[in-house]
Amino acid sequence: MQLEVATLRNMTIITAALEIVEQRLNEPMNAADLAQACFVSYSGLQKLFSYAFGYSVSEYITKRRLCRASKDLISGEKSITDIALDYQYNSPEAFSRAFRRLWGISPGEFRKTRRFAELYPKFKMEGDLKMRKQLDVSALYDELKKLSGTYALGIDVIHFMDVNKKYGYAAGDTVLAEAFARIEKELDENMLLFRTGGDEFAVVTTYKSATKAESLAKKITAQNGRTVKSANHEIPLSLRIGISQIPEKMPSYQKALQILSDSVDLARKKGDSIAIS
């Protein structure tokens, strides 16, 4: 009973912290400020974030700010200087350095070439007493409901955990950014890209043909094995893709995500880079 009460308290703190971060991305805020707003100690909040997400509080805030800033870059309504200041960077130069660490390219280049910004979506906690995290991809579910009968791609990075273990989490972030870029590069204008898990992505294709979906998957995986540079390392990057048809009667949010995950598992079990379920 005491364990359940403690877990419930921790989930309440984490849920509150995630909401406060979203509300204050454009305001001065650090880990100490967030701990105070959640009525918890600084060290206690850091431990919770590390346990639940594998990030420090400041890392999570930075990633969310930069992803929100990326959306503003894509919209084109504000200058890069204004965006830098909006997200609490003292100068465009400081913003550019942080941005390049996350995306591997400058804010100006990102604005000219990219369409999708949610490399690090907001986290959310599941509604039970277990400290389990999910990325908030409710927007993906909304799109899937509109496109029943079409095909979607579930994608993951092959041996991603090995990258983190061998080269470190910074290298893992670089690999994720490159995977995101490789997928986006092959998508038509009417397609959508989402990150759905630690090393997992989803593409809403709008295709009603499995053959067309497979052709897209082949384009994405054509670069499998090509390396990504992180620090002094050249890290091979390969993607695995499962292709599944969106049901005519859309299941629940969790089951919809499971369909995508199962399609990737099928490719994994077959030992192939692409599988159609």
C-alpha positions as MATLAB code, in Angstrom:
seq = 'MQLEVATLRNMTIITAALEIVEQRLNEPMNAADLAQACFVSYSGLQKLFSYAFGYSVSEYITKRRLCRASKDLISGEKSITDIALDYQYNSPEAFSRAFRRLWGISPGEFRKTRRFAELYPKFKMEGDLKMRKQLDVSALYDELKKLSGTYALGIDVIHFMDVNKKYGYAAGDTVLAEAFARIEKELDENMLLFRTGGDEFAVVTTYKSATKAESLAKKITAQNGRTVKSANHEIPLSLRIGISQIPEKMPSYQKALQILSDSVDLARKKGDSIAIS';
ca = [
       0.000    0.000    0.000;
       2.788    2.431    0.900;
       4.508    1.661   -2.414;
       1.317    2.426   -4.361;
       0.848    5.715   -2.511;
       4.454    6.722   -3.212;
       4.109    5.808   -6.903;
       0.873    7.764   -7.194;
       2.560   10.773   -5.592;
       5.490   10.500   -7.991;
       3.188   10.278  -11.000;
       1.295   13.333   -9.772;
       4.547   15.282   -9.489;
       5.767   14.170  -12.930;
       2.426   14.953  -14.586;
       2.384   18.416  -13.026;
       6.004   19.032  -14.040;
       5.321   18.086  -17.677;
       2.376   20.465  -17.869;
       4.307   23.320  -16.265;
       7.162   22.840  -18.736;
       4.733   23.132  -21.668;
       3.171   26.265  -20.214;
       6.520   27.967  -19.566;
       8.650   27.127  -22.596;
       8.722   30.823  -23.474;
       9.467   31.930  -19.919;
      12.584   31.870  -17.728;
      12.663   28.432  -16.111;
      15.284   26.004  -14.856;
      15.212   22.777  -12.894;
      15.157   24.570   -9.539;
      12.195   26.721  -10.640;
      10.301   23.658  -11.807;
      10.961   21.794   -8.553;
       9.665   24.743   -6.573;
       6.530   24.943   -8.732;
       5.906   21.229   -8.097;
       6.514   21.515   -4.325;
       9.331   18.970   -4.434;
      13.060   19.167   -3.801;
      15.464   19.815   -6.653;
      17.225   16.480   -6.120;
      13.905   14.664   -5.833;
      12.677   16.022   -9.161;
      15.972   15.202  -10.860;
      15.747   11.603   -9.622;
      12.168   11.281  -10.857;
      13.019   12.599  -14.326;
      16.075   10.386  -14.589;
      14.064    7.328  -13.546;
      11.004    8.051  -15.694;
      12.634    9.488  -18.826;
      16.376    8.943  -18.746;
      16.869   12.723  -19.020;
      17.798   15.408  -16.549;
      15.178   18.125  -16.054;
      17.275   20.670  -17.964;
      17.766   18.257  -20.896;
      14.027   17.735  -21.185;
      13.297   21.469  -21.034;
      15.958   22.180  -23.670;
      14.657   19.508  -26.049;
      11.074   20.704  -25.730;
      12.089   24.333  -26.245;
      14.104   23.514  -29.334;
      11.313   21.411  -30.821;
       8.795   24.193  -30.226;
      11.292   26.650  -31.707;
      11.606   24.343  -34.721;
       7.862   24.647  -35.304;
       8.181   28.420  -35.262;
      11.013   28.227  -37.780;
       8.861   26.165  -40.120;
       5.935   28.586  -39.849;
       8.219   31.414  -40.996;
       6.308   34.065  -39.055;
       9.215   35.184  -36.837;
      12.876   35.948  -37.382;
      15.500   33.565  -36.025;
      16.578   36.254  -33.547;
      13.030   36.646  -32.226;
      12.640   32.883  -31.901;
      15.941   32.629  -30.032;
      14.825   35.265  -27.545;
      11.344   33.735  -27.229;
      12.882   30.473  -26.045;
      15.201   32.100  -23.529;
      18.476   32.149  -25.480;
      20.598   35.240  -24.909;
      21.630   35.513  -28.550;
      20.984   33.968  -31.985;
      24.482   32.469  -31.772;
      23.726   30.606  -28.526;
      20.424   29.411  -29.997;
      22.145   28.263  -33.200;
      24.742   26.235  -31.267;
      22.073   24.466  -29.215;
      19.898   23.945  -32.282;
      22.732   22.416  -34.283;
      23.517   20.015  -31.418;
      19.940   18.740  -31.571;
      19.260   18.706  -35.323;
      22.732   18.652  -36.882;
      21.953   21.692  -39.054;
      21.556   25.444  -38.520;
      18.185   27.097  -37.822;
      18.357   28.818  -41.222;
      18.922   25.564  -43.075;
      16.187   23.879  -41.060;
      13.732   26.630  -42.021;
      14.526   26.154  -45.725;
      14.483   22.364  -45.899;
      12.342   20.774  -43.170;
       8.612   20.239  -42.523;
       8.465   18.308  -39.238;
       9.618   19.464  -35.814;
       8.547   16.931  -33.184;
      11.734   14.940  -32.794;
      11.182   15.169  -29.026;
       7.419   15.329  -28.377;
       6.005   16.005  -24.975;
       6.135   13.060  -22.602;
       3.063   11.864  -20.758;
       2.503    9.303  -18.040;
       0.078    6.410  -18.334;
      -2.911    6.470  -16.028;
      -1.898    3.731  -13.620;
       0.412    3.350  -10.658;
       3.413    2.285  -12.697;
       6.030    4.829  -13.673;
       5.681    4.275  -17.411;
       6.223    6.997  -19.952;
       4.840    7.555  -23.416;
       5.320   10.195  -26.047;
       2.197   12.253  -26.591;
       1.228   11.316  -30.149;
      -2.492   12.003  -29.921;
      -2.123   14.016  -33.155;
      -1.070   10.801  -34.918;
      -4.185    9.025  -33.691;
      -6.345   11.894  -34.954;
      -4.786   11.582  -38.419;
      -5.139    7.799  -38.504;
      -8.856    8.121  -37.739;
      -9.267   10.288  -40.851;
      -7.521    7.820  -43.152;
      -8.982    4.378  -42.495;
      -8.122    1.894  -45.213;
      -4.816    3.562  -46.051;
      -1.363    2.268  -45.164;
       0.952    3.501  -42.436;
       4.604    2.768  -41.779;
       5.955    1.815  -38.380;
       9.701    2.414  -38.272;
      12.453    1.741  -35.777;
      16.228    2.103  -35.603;
      17.985   -1.250  -35.738;
      20.254   -1.884  -32.713;
      19.549    1.561  -31.253;
      20.157    0.442  -27.678;
      23.600   -0.764  -28.720;
      24.379    2.747  -29.979;
      23.506    4.262  -26.601;
      25.534    1.648  -24.730;
      28.607    1.792  -26.950;
      28.778    5.474  -27.879;
      26.632    7.270  -25.289;
      23.295    9.047  -25.272;
      24.571   12.071  -27.203;
      25.418    9.736  -30.070;
      21.962    8.208  -29.750;
      20.424   11.668  -30.133;
      22.484   12.220  -33.293;
      21.293    8.903  -34.719;
      17.653    9.779  -33.980;
      17.987   13.162  -35.696;
      19.515   11.534  -38.780;
      16.824    8.837  -38.854;
      14.158   11.557  -38.676;
      15.831   13.415  -41.559;
      16.177   10.315  -43.744;
      12.511    9.469  -43.343;
      11.315   13.028  -43.923;
      13.380   13.389  -47.097;
      11.392   10.655  -48.858;
       7.891   11.825  -47.913;
       5.395   13.548  -50.200;
       3.875   16.842  -49.091;
       0.605   15.244  -47.948;
       2.330   12.695  -45.696;
       2.957   13.114  -41.974;
       5.828   11.978  -39.745;
       5.660   11.326  -36.003;
       8.059   10.004  -33.398;
       6.146    7.413  -31.407;
       8.715    5.927  -29.016;
      12.333    5.794  -27.947;
      13.608    4.787  -31.388;
      10.266    4.467  -33.168;
       8.566    6.579  -35.813;
       5.335    6.457  -37.802;
       4.481    7.745  -41.258;
       0.917    8.387  -42.382;
       1.192    7.789  -46.134;
      -2.419    8.301  -47.406;
      -1.709    5.391  -49.812;
      -4.452    2.825  -50.363;
      -1.993    0.582  -52.170;
       0.344   -1.718  -50.234;
       2.653   -1.708  -53.259;
       3.052    2.074  -53.093;
       3.669    1.914  -49.346;
       6.323   -0.742  -49.893;
       7.974    1.395  -52.585;
       8.191    4.273  -50.097;
       9.667    1.956  -47.459;
      12.315    0.830  -49.943;
      13.299    4.443  -50.625;
      13.697    5.095  -46.909;
      15.752    1.959  -46.275;
      17.939    2.476  -49.357;
      20.418    4.300  -47.115;
      20.617    1.494  -44.541;
      24.176    0.983  -43.352;
      25.300    4.501  -44.191;
      27.126    5.941  -41.204;
      26.341    8.916  -39.027;
      29.154   10.955  -37.527;
      29.044   11.669  -33.800;
      32.145   13.078  -32.114;
      34.962   10.919  -33.504;
      32.738    7.932  -34.298;
      31.193    6.758  -37.560;
      28.028    4.921  -36.520;
      26.123    2.713  -38.989;
      22.420    3.579  -39.154;
      19.764    1.219  -40.486;
      15.984    1.392  -40.255;
      13.406   -1.388  -40.050;
       9.907   -0.756  -41.433;
       6.589   -2.518  -40.893;
       3.688   -1.673  -43.196;
       0.136   -1.987  -41.903;
      -3.307   -0.977  -43.111;
      -5.339    1.359  -40.929;
      -8.573   -0.481  -39.976;
     -11.895    0.773  -41.315;
     -13.147    0.853  -37.730;
     -10.443    2.635  -35.790;
      -9.477    0.920  -32.513;
      -8.481    2.707  -29.327;
      -5.429    4.951  -29.121;
      -3.319    2.224  -27.512;
      -4.405   -0.477  -29.961;
      -3.728    1.800  -32.931;
      -0.152    2.313  -31.763;
       0.136   -1.414  -31.135;
      -0.772   -2.129  -34.775;
       2.208   -0.055  -35.890;
       4.489   -1.656  -33.322;
       3.361   -5.164  -34.305;
       4.165   -4.486  -37.947;
       7.736   -3.560  -36.989;
       7.967   -6.684  -34.831;
       6.974   -8.755  -37.865;
       9.913   -7.331  -39.833;
      12.191   -8.032  -36.859;
      11.021  -11.638  -36.586;
      11.478  -12.214  -40.312;
      14.928  -10.703  -40.170;
      13.948   -8.283  -42.949;
      14.216   -4.501  -43.138;
      10.639   -4.313  -44.532;
       7.539   -6.376  -43.813;
       3.829   -6.005  -44.690;
       1.373   -7.187  -42.074;
];
